[in-house]
Amino acid sequence: MINGEDNHNNIEKLTIFLEPDVAEMFPNSEAVNEGLRFLIRVTSKNRFLNCDRI
């Protein structure tokens, strides 16, 4: 459940709960967003590189 609703289409403002071990690595929302954006870039780049092998 997100923000008391089951509506996953409204992503303008999203509240999530991190497990304690994950929260230790991310002190604030800016750090979480930076980490997720990095992960998106890396996985997108890898997906593009792997397409050349098929």
CNS distance restraints for C-alpha pairs under 8 A (distance, minus, plus):
assign (resid   1 and name CA) (resid   5 and name CA) 5.75 0.50 0.50
assign (resid   1 and name CA) (resid   6 and name CA) 5.33 0.50 0.50
assign (resid   2 and name CA) (resid   6 and name CA) 6.17 0.50 0.50
assign (resid   2 and name CA) (resid   7 and name CA) 7.49 0.50 0.50
assign (resid   2 and name CA) (resid   8 and name CA) 7.66 0.50 0.50
assign (resid   2 and name CA) (resid  14 and name CA) 7.05 0.50 0.50
assign (resid   2 and name CA) (resid  15 and name CA) 6.20 0.50 0.50
assign (resid   2 and name CA) (resid  16 and name CA) 6.82 0.50 0.50
assign (resid   3 and name CA) (resid  14 and name CA) 7.11 0.50 0.50
assign (resid   3 and name CA) (resid  15 and name CA) 6.06 0.50 0.50
assign (resid  10 and name CA) (resid  14 and name CA) 7.81 0.50 0.50
assign (resid  18 and name CA) (resid  22 and name CA) 6.05 0.50 0.50
assign (resid  18 and name CA) (resid  23 and name CA) 5.59 0.50 0.50
assign (resid  19 and name CA) (resid  23 and name CA) 6.12 0.50 0.50
assign (resid  20 and name CA) (resid  24 and name CA) 6.28 0.50 0.50
assign (resid  21 and name CA) (resid  25 and name CA) 7.27 0.50 0.50
assign (resid  22 and name CA) (resid  26 and name CA) 6.84 0.50 0.50
assign (resid  23 and name CA) (resid  27 and name CA) 6.69 0.50 0.50
assign (resid  26 and name CA) (resid  31 and name CA) 5.42 0.50 0.50
assign (resid  26 and name CA) (resid  32 and name CA) 5.69 0.50 0.50
assign (resid  27 and name CA) (resid  31 and name CA) 6.55 0.50 0.50
assign (resid  27 and name CA) (resid  32 and name CA) 7.98 0.50 0.50
assign (resid  28 and name CA) (resid  32 and name CA) 6.58 0.50 0.50
assign (resid  29 and name CA) (resid  33 and name CA) 6.10 0.50 0.50
assign (resid  30 and name CA) (resid  34 and name CA) 6.10 0.50 0.50
assign (resid  31 and name CA) (resid  35 and name CA) 6.12 0.50 0.50
assign (resid  32 and name CA) (resid  36 and name CA) 6.14 0.50 0.50
assign (resid  33 and name CA) (resid  37 and name CA) 6.01 0.50 0.50
assign (resid  34 and name CA) (resid  38 and name CA) 6.18 0.50 0.50
assign (resid  35 and name CA) (resid  39 and name CA) 6.24 0.50 0.50
assign (resid  36 and name CA) (resid  40 and name CA) 6.16 0.50 0.50
assign (resid  37 and name CA) (resid  41 and name CA) 6.23 0.50 0.50
assign (resid  38 and name CA) (resid  42 and name CA) 6.21 0.50 0.50
assign (resid  39 and name CA) (resid  43 and name CA) 6.07 0.50 0.50
assign (resid  40 and name CA) (resid  44 and name CA) 5.91 0.50 0.50
assign (resid  41 and name CA) (resid  45 and name CA) 6.04 0.50 0.50
assign (resid  42 and name CA) (resid  46 and name CA) 6.14 0.50 0.50
assign (resid  43 and name CA) (resid  47 and name CA) 6.02 0.50 0.50
assign (resid  44 and name CA) (resid  48 and name CA) 6.26 0.50 0.50
assign (resid  45 and name CA) (resid  49 and name CA) 6.25 0.50 0.50
assign (resid  46 and name CA) (resid  50 and name CA) 6.05 0.50 0.50
assign (resid  47 and name CA) (resid  51 and name CA) 6.32 0.50 0.50
assign (resid  48 and name CA) (resid  52 and name CA) 7.19 0.50 0.50
assign (resid  49 and name CA) (resid  53 and name CA) 7.49 0.50 0.50
assign (resid  50 and name CA) (resid  54 and name CA) 7.07 0.50 0.50
